[in-house]
């Protein structure tokens, strides 16, 4: 038997990558794995994924927040995870490792000495 034609093998590979990325995004959204861990580990399914796409897979991260984030590094939104330099990977992980500031209501409670709700 001859191997499958190239276009069928390419379709199979593309489908495998799509399924693996969908699983990775689900794991990120559920909090099972962080984007910082993915950027540092650079698994095969994320190698050709743009940084902005990975960032928006987190809960409460839209295009605007992702764009502002990558401008702070600075890298292009379309820069793929596999092509990030070690310094860029470290910068992304460090920025993502920061705890977000609490909402204004929590800051007011802290100033007043009242426990956060």
N, C-alpha and C positions, 0 to 999 in steps of 0.2 A: 504494500500500500504506500502511496505517496503521501507526504505530509500535507496538512491543510494549506490552502493558498495563503499567501502573505496577508491579504486583506482580512481574512478570517482570523488569523493569529493576532493581528493588530487589534481587531475588535474584541477578542477575548482578553487581551492584555489591558485594553482601555477599560473594559468592564470590571476587571479585577481591581484596577487602581481606583475606580469610582466607588466600588463597594468598600474597599479598605479605607478610603478617605471618609466615607460616610460613617463608618464605625469609629474612626478616630475623632470625628467631629462630635459624635454622640457621647463619647467618653469625655471629651473636653467640656461639653455642655452640662454633663452630669456632675462634673467636678472630680471625676475619677483620676484624671490626669490634667496637669496644667499646661498652658501654652509654653511656658518657660521650659518645662521638661522636654516638650516636643522639639523646641528650637535647639536645645542643647544636645539632645540625643539624635536628632535628624533621622527618623525612621524612613525606610524606603518609600512609604506611601506619601510622605510629606516633602520629599526631596524636590519635586517639581511644582509644589503648591506655593502660590504667592503668599507673602507674609500677611497681607490684608485679609485674605480669605481665611487664614488660620486665626487671626485675631477676632474676626467677626463670628467665629464659631463659639466664642465664649458668650455666656449669658450677659445681657445688657450692653453688648458691644455692637454698635452699628458702624456704618461706613464713615461717618464723621469722626467718631472716636478713634477708629483705626487709623484714619488719615492723619489726625493730629498726633497720634502716637508715633507713627513712622517718621513724621517730620521732626520729631524730637531726637531721633537717633543720629543722623538723618539717613534714610534709605528710601528708595522708591517703593510705592505700594505694590508694584508688580514684581519686586525682587523675590526670587524663589528661595525657599528655606535652604536648599542644597547649595546655593551660591553665596550664602552669607559668610563673611569672614569670621574668624574666631573672635575678633574684637566686636563685631556687630552682634554675634550671638550672645556674648557676655553682656553687651549693652541692653539688648532686648530682655534677657533674663533678669538683669538687675532692675530695670524699670518695671517689669511685671511683678517682681518680688516685693515691691513696695506695697504697703497696705493702703487701700484707698482711704481718703479722708472721710470721716463720718458725715452724714447729712447734717444740714444746718440745725435741725431740731436736736440732734444728739449733742452738738457743740453747745447749744444753749443749756441743755440739761447738765452738762459737765460744768459749765460756768456757774450755774445755780447750785451745784452740789447735789443734784437730784439724780438718781439712777436712771439710765437710759431705758426707754420703754421697749 
